[in-house]
Amino acid sequence: MKRALQGKYVAISTVGEKAQAFIPAPLPPRPPIEWTSDLRSKFDQALLALGRLDSVSTLLPGTSLFLYMYVRKEALLSSMIEGTRSSLSDLLLFELDQEPGVPLDDVREVVNYVAALDHGLHMLEKGLPLSMRLIREIHGVLLAKGRGSHQTPGEFRRSQNWIGGTRPGNAAFVPPPADAVMESMSKLELFFHDQPEATPVLLKAALAHVQFETIHPFLDGNGRLGRLLITLLLCEQKVLREPMLYLSLYFKTHRQYYYELLNRVRLTGDWESWLDFFAEAVIVTATQAVETAQQLLQLSKQDQDKIRGLGRAEASALRVQQAMMEHPIANSGSLVEKTGISPATVNKALGHLERLGIVRELTTRRRNRLFSYASYIEIMSRGTELPAR
């Protein structure tokens, strides 16, 4: 099916030059999506994969343990797409008030992302629907500190922005002018609430992501927030009980094609190619998340089996191991606080765990020693490796 431009261009004049800004047509697409048997089958597979992922959250003995790390992995990947250089260990050290090995602003961006997701989920639980108000609140948390904190956190932009290039004239894409942002976002909010018509939730997430990226309503943080929206929508609509689906790794891996598809939607109305890509991203990502959860369960079980041979020291060592499942980089002080065990007993337990090859000391000092649950971090870090400079 041949479609035309999915919106209109308007002439703008900004930073001393003229350019063409794009205002997207409201959702849902017109004419409607052409559901070939292949595309329908892909979406069915994606929904099945989401169902399996959701059921894993009920099988995990400590879903919160898994989620703690999984959310941080997503925050890291989403920030990496924007050029942040940080690692999972850097983030965990920062949260433990230790010095990370990268600039503070890099880690703070990741910390902000975790806080923004937590805030969004909390507001949804309290009954606030996915709306312009919620999006602005989440953005306010996302850019609260560090880089971007001067870019009007929590407010839609009042000036022109552009994507790629050094100015609007050579940009890869110029989003709507500032005076069109509010109306475009109002129409997106109506689409969230099934107006003018009801839209299946996975399709809604796929379409809304493109629309949000096209509007680019903020001066900074649009990419991270656009990826967050997918998870928030799936949680709000109860497709997922826990925020366990994150597409940042897939988008990062296929970055050029991802941007190309967004442009094809805008220029030629090729929603079908985008939806095929999106469904594949969900299938691959949900499957990987299930595998990661199973690997962590297996690791925990193997390590607990080793600990069970410790005799009298078994109970305290198990409690320390469980605490390190939640915070895989820890010092004895944080473990004392977490477990309620005395400092002497925690240190003995750490000694046992180190001898068993379960934890590894990161420091060589006598006080404030740091320990890492290395195998756990290794499983969670897959896909977040930093490229060489």
C-alpha positions in Angstrom: 0.0 0.0 0.0 1.3 3.4 -1.0 1.1 6.0 1.7 2.1 9.7 1.6 4.1 11.8 4.0 2.9 11.1 7.6 2.5 14.8 8.5 3.5 18.1 7.0 6.5 20.3 6.7 6.4 23.9 7.9 9.0 26.6 7.2 10.8 27.9 10.2 13.5 30.4 10.8 15.9 29.7 13.7 19.5 30.5 14.7 19.7 32.8 11.7 18.7 30.4 9.0 15.6 28.9 7.3 14.7 25.2 7.6 11.8 22.8 7.2 10.3 21.4 10.5 8.1 18.3 10.4 4.8 18.1 12.3 3.5 14.4 12.4 -0.1 13.5 11.6 -2.0 12.3 14.7 -2.2 8.6 15.4 -3.5 6.0 14.4 -2.0 6.0 10.9 -4.1 6.7 7.9 -4.7 4.6 5.8 -4.6 1.9 8.5 -1.7 -0.6 9.0 -1.6 -3.3 6.3 -1.6 -6.5 8.4 0.1 -9.1 6.2 0.1 -12.7 7.5 3.8 -12.4 8.2 3.4 -9.2 10.3 0.4 -10.6 12.2 2.4 -13.7 13.0 5.4 -11.6 14.2 3.1 -9.7 16.6 1.6 -13.0 17.8 5.1 -14.3 18.5 6.0 -11.0 20.3 2.9 -11.3 22.6 3.8 -14.9 23.4 7.3 -13.9 24.3 5.9 -11.2 26.6 3.7 -13.7 28.2 6.6 -16.0 28.9 8.6 -13.1 30.3 5.7 -12.1 32.6 5.3 -15.6 33.9 9.1 -15.7 34.8 8.4 -12.8 37.1 6.1 -15.1 39.1 8.6 -17.9 39.2 11.6 -15.9 40.5 12.1 -16.4 44.2 13.4 -12.8 44.5 11.9 -10.8 41.6 13.0 -7.6 43.3 16.6 -8.9 43.3 16.5 -9.5 39.6 14.6 -6.3 38.8 17.1 -4.2 40.9 19.9 -5.2 38.5 17.8 -5.4 35.4 16.5 -1.9 35.7 20.0 -0.6 36.2 21.2 -2.5 33.1 18.5 -0.8 31.0 19.4 2.6 32.4 23.0 2.0 31.5 22.2 0.9 27.9 19.7 3.7 27.3 22.3 6.2 28.5 25.0 4.6 26.4 22.9 5.2 23.2 23.2 8.9 24.1 27.0 8.7 24.4 27.4 8.1 28.1 30.4 6.0 29.1 29.7 4.0 32.2 29.5 0.4 33.4 27.3 -1.6 35.7 30.1 -1.7 38.2 30.5 2.1 38.0 26.8 2.5 38.8 26.9 0.0 41.7 30.0 1.8 43.2 28.3 5.2 42.9 25.2 3.9 44.7 27.5 2.6 47.4 29.2 6.1 47.8 32.4 4.8 46.3 34.4 6.5 43.5 33.4 5.1 40.0 36.0 4.9 37.3 34.2 7.3 35.0 33.1 11.0 35.1 30.5 11.6 37.8 28.0 13.1 35.3 28.1 9.8 33.3 27.0 7.8 36.3 24.5 10.4 37.5 22.7 10.2 34.1 22.2 6.5 34.7 21.1 7.0 38.3 18.6 9.6 37.1 17.2 7.1 34.6 16.6 4.5 37.4 14.9 7.2 39.5 12.7 8.4 36.6 11.5 4.8 35.9 10.8 4.2 39.6 8.8 7.5 39.7 6.8 6.7 36.6 5.8 3.3 37.9 5.0 4.7 41.3 2.7 7.3 39.8 1.0 4.7 37.6 0.4 2.5 40.7 -1.2 5.5 42.4 -3.7 5.8 39.5 -2.2 8.6 37.4 -2.7 7.6 33.8 0.0 7.8 31.1 -0.4 11.4 30.2 1.4 14.7 29.4 1.5 15.4 33.1 3.2 12.1 33.9 5.6 12.4 31.0 6.7 15.9 32.2 7.1 14.6 35.8 9.3 11.7 34.6 11.3 14.1 32.5 11.8 16.3 35.6 13.4 13.4 37.5 15.4 12.2 34.4 17.2 15.6 34.1 17.1 16.5 37.8 20.9 16.5 38.3 24.1 16.5 36.2 24.2 17.1 32.4 20.9 18.4 31.1 19.8 19.9 34.4 19.9 23.3 32.7 17.7 22.1 29.8 14.3 23.0 31.5 13.6 19.6 33.2 9.9 18.7 33.3 8.9 21.4 30.7 8.1 21.0 27.0 10.6 23.0 24.9 9.9 26.6 24.0 12.6 26.7 21.3 13.5 24.8 18.2 15.6 21.7 18.4 17.1 19.4 15.7 18.5 15.9 15.4 22.0 15.3 13.9 24.0 17.9 12.2 25.4 21.2 13.7 22.4 23.4 12.9 18.8 23.0 11.5 20.1 23.5 7.9 22.2 20.3 7.9 20.2 18.3 10.5 19.1 14.8 9.8 15.7 15.7 11.1 14.0 18.9 12.4 11.0 18.2 14.8 7.9 20.4 15.1 8.3 24.1 15.9 7.9 24.8 19.6 4.4 26.3 19.2 3.2 23.0 17.7 4.5 20.8 20.5 1.6 21.1 22.9 -1.0 20.2 20.3 1.0 17.3 19.0 1.5 15.9 22.5 -2.2 16.5 23.3 -3.1 14.3 20.4 -0.6 11.6 21.5 -2.2 11.7 24.9 -5.6 11.0 23.4 -4.1 8.1 21.5 -2.8 6.7 24.8 -6.4 6.8 26.0 -7.8 5.0 22.9 -9.1 8.1 21.2 -10.2 8.2 18.4 -10.2 4.4 18.5 -9.0 1.5 20.7 -5.5 0.2 19.8 -4.0 -3.1 21.0 -1.4 -2.4 23.6 1.7 -3.7 21.8 0.8 -1.9 18.6 0.1 1.2 20.7 3.6 1.1 22.3 5.2 0.7 18.9 3.3 3.6 17.3 3.6 5.9 20.3 7.4 5.4 20.5 7.8 6.7 16.9 5.4 9.6 17.5 7.1 10.7 20.6 10.6 10.6 19.0 9.2 12.6 16.0 7.7 15.3 18.3 10.9 15.4 20.4 9.0 17.6 22.9 12.0 18.3 25.2 15.3 20.0 24.8 17.1 17.0 26.1 16.4 13.4 27.3 13.9 12.6 24.5 15.6 9.3 23.4 15.8 8.0 27.0 12.2 9.0 27.7 10.9 7.6 24.4 12.4 4.2 25.3 11.0 4.4 28.8 7.5 5.0 27.4 7.4 1.5 25.9 7.9 -0.2 29.3 5.5 2.2 31.1 2.8 1.5 28.6 3.1 -2.2 28.9 3.0 -2.0 32.7 0.1 0.5 32.8 -2.0 -1.8 30.5 -1.0 -4.9 32.7 0.7 -6.8 29.9 3.7 -7.0 32.3 3.3 -7.1 36.1 6.9 -6.0 36.5 9.0 -3.6 34.3 11.0 -6.4 32.7 11.1 -5.5 29.0 13.7 -3.1 27.8 14.6 -2.6 24.1 17.6 -0.4 24.5 20.2 -3.2 23.8 18.3 -4.2 20.6 18.0 -0.5 19.4 21.7 0.0 20.3 22.8 -3.0 18.3 20.7 -2.0 15.3 21.1 1.7 15.7 21.5 2.8 12.1 18.6 0.7 10.9 16.4 2.0 13.8 17.0 5.6 12.8 16.4 4.7 9.1 13.1 3.1 9.9 11.9 6.2 11.9 12.6 8.4 8.9 10.9 6.0 6.5 7.7 6.1 8.6 7.8 10.0 8.5 8.7 10.3 4.8 6.8 7.4 3.2 4.4 6.1 5.8 6.2 2.7 5.9 4.8 1.7 9.3 4.9 -2.0 8.4 8.7 -2.2 8.3 8.9 -0.4 11.6 6.4 -2.7 13.2 8.2 -5.8 11.9 11.5 -4.5 13.5 9.7 -3.6 16.7 8.1 -7.0 17.1 11.4 -8.7 16.4 13.0 -6.4 19.1 10.3 -7.6 21.6 10.8 -11.3 20.7 14.6 -11.1 21.0 14.7 -9.0 24.1 12.0 -10.9 26.0 13.7 -14.2 25.2 17.1 -12.9 26.4 15.5 -11.6 29.6 14.0 -15.0 30.4 17.4 -16.7 29.7 19.1 -14.1 32.0 16.6 -14.8 34.8 17.2 -18.5 34.4 21.0 -18.1 34.5 20.8 -16.0 37.6 18.5 -18.6 39.3 20.9 -21.4 38.4 23.9 -19.4 39.6 22.2 -18.7 43.0 21.2 -22.4 43.4 24.8 -23.6 42.6 26.3 -21.1 45.0 23.8 -22.0 47.7 24.7 -25.7 47.2 28.4 -24.8 47.8 27.5 -22.8 51.0 25.5 -25.7 52.4 28.7 -27.5 53.1 29.9 -24.9 55.6 28.2 -26.4 58.7 27.7 -23.8 61.4 28.7 -20.9 59.2 26.0 -21.8 56.6 23.2 -19.6 57.8 25.1 -16.4 57.9 26.9 -17.1 54.6 23.6 -17.7 52.9 22.2 -14.4 54.2 25.3 -12.5 53.0 25.0 -14.3 49.6 21.3 -13.3 49.3 22.1 -9.7 50.2 24.8 -9.6 47.5 22.2 -11.0 45.0 20.5 -7.7 45.5 23.6 -5.5 45.6 26.4 -7.4 43.9 29.0 -4.8 45.0 29.1 -4.3 48.7 31.2 -3.6 51.7 30.9 -5.2 55.1 29.2 -2.1 56.5 26.4 -2.2 53.9 26.1 -6.0 54.5 25.8 -5.5 58.3 23.0 -3.1 57.6 21.2 -5.3 55.1 21.4 -8.6 57.0 21.3 -7.5 60.7 24.3 -9.7 61.4 27.3 -8.5 63.5 30.4 -7.1 61.7 32.6 -10.0 62.8 30.1 -12.6 61.5 29.7 -10.7 58.2 33.5 -10.6 57.7 33.8 -14.4 58.5 31.0 -15.1 56.0 32.7 -13.0 53.4 35.9 -15.0 54.0 34.0 -18.3 53.4 32.4 -16.9 50.3 35.7 -15.7 48.9 37.3 -19.2 49.6 34.4 -20.8 47.7 35.0 -18.5 44.7 31.6 -16.9 45.1 32.7 -13.4 45.9 35.9 -11.5 45.1 37.5 -8.7 47.0 38.0 -5.6 44.9 40.3 -3.8 47.3 43.5 -4.7 49.2 42.9 -2.5 52.2 42.1 -3.6 55.8 39.2 -1.3 56.3 36.1 -0.6 54.1 36.9 -3.5 51.9 34.8 -3.9 48.8 33.5 -7.3 47.5 32.0 -8.2 44.2 29.6 -11.0 43.3 31.6 -11.4 40.1 29.6 -14.1 38.3 26.3 -12.3 38.9 27.7 -9.0 37.5 29.1 -10.9 34.5 25.7 -12.4 33.6 24.0 -9.0 34.0 26.7 -7.1 32.1 26.4 -9.0 28.8 25.7 -6.5 26.1 26.8 -3.4 28.1 30.6 -3.7 27.3 32.1 -0.4 26.5 33.8 0.0 23.1 37.4 0.9 23.1 38.1 4.6 22.8 
